[in-house]
Amino acid sequence: MFIKRAANKFNEPWRWILGFIVIFAACQVIGATPFAIAIAVKTVMDGNMGALNDASAIMGVLPSNLTFFLLMISFVFGILGWWIWVKYVHKLSWTQATTSRVKFDWSRAWFAFIVVGLVSIISTVAGYYLIPEDYIWNFDPVNFGILFVLAIVLVPIQTTWEELFFRSYMMQGLGLMAKNRAVPFIVTSLIFGLMHLGNPEIAKLGYTIMFWYVGTGFLLGLFTLMDEGTELAIGFHAANNLFIALLVTADWTAFQTESLLIDVSDPEVNFTTFIPLLVYYPALVLLFAWKYKWTNWKERLFGKVEVPAHTNDDSIEFDNTLNP
């Protein structure tokens, strides 16, 4: 139902394919330009051009809060690009592009946000007290206060753009073109994971960590298809990134912030690296499946997408009572 919600007379494949490029470019090309210019100017002024060849070094060229702001501001351009394309090229409303329900269910997004936020806080506190030698207390009232304001405002924009691009636009477009759910489920999850290939974590930990990113993509895709909307994925992603930014950072991560803690351990890939994939993620799936009474798993994840024939209607109307 969620995928079919985007079907209307402005549904030709070229609109979707070109949209993938335009929406991505709005964020990662146009939106990234201020950060690229700032880095280039600073490295030239400092005579430190070698930093441009090191992903981790690039994150340290500018003050951390300024770097964070410039990285996050690119997603404002991304959101604008997505909205303009969806509204004026596909003639879809926010609701049609994000959920199968009568309106976007914020209670679902907040529930996912709260659950993930609590897990993030508890796991960070536990790690700090169980292995205190791995952390340095980094609290600075001014720097953390600036980070807090920036993060509260901009991180949800960043994560929402990613969900609107992958689990909304790409999921619906690929589903309508392939006429099934399996293709968007698999392709969006793999591309989401591969998009993180440039992260500093890959250089530090190796390509094995990609299983974590791809697994997260499959988790968010599962949330979207089983729940027939992007609400849970948006809530999960916002909490995950927000609390990472605020609670703990390291000099080898994509988010190098003025967080409360600095992780000074020497990271390595081992069994504990994949606890989220093996324990945490399945537990979330079971919790959401129980709360929202998910059924018919095979059909919702891998079934066909049958779009009724239509002519001049701007969009196909569906019965939303199945997804209150």
Secondary structure, 3 states (H helix, E strand, C coil): CCCHHHCCCCCCHHHHHHHHHHHHHHHHHHCCHHHHHHHHHHHHHHCCHHHHHCHHHHCCCCCHHHHHHHHHHHHHHHHHHHHHHHHHCCCCCHHHHHECCCCCCHHHHHHHHHHHHHHHHHHHHHHHHHCHHHEEECCCHHHHHHHHHHHHHHHHHHHHHHHHHHHHHHHHHHHHHHCECHHHHHHHHHHHHHCCCCCHHHHHHCHHHHHHHHHHHHHHHHHHHHHCECHHHHHHHHHHHHHHHHHEECCCCCCCCCCCEEECCCCCCCHHHHHHHHHHHHHHHHHHHHHHCCCCHHHHHHCECCCCCCCCCCCCCCCHHHCC
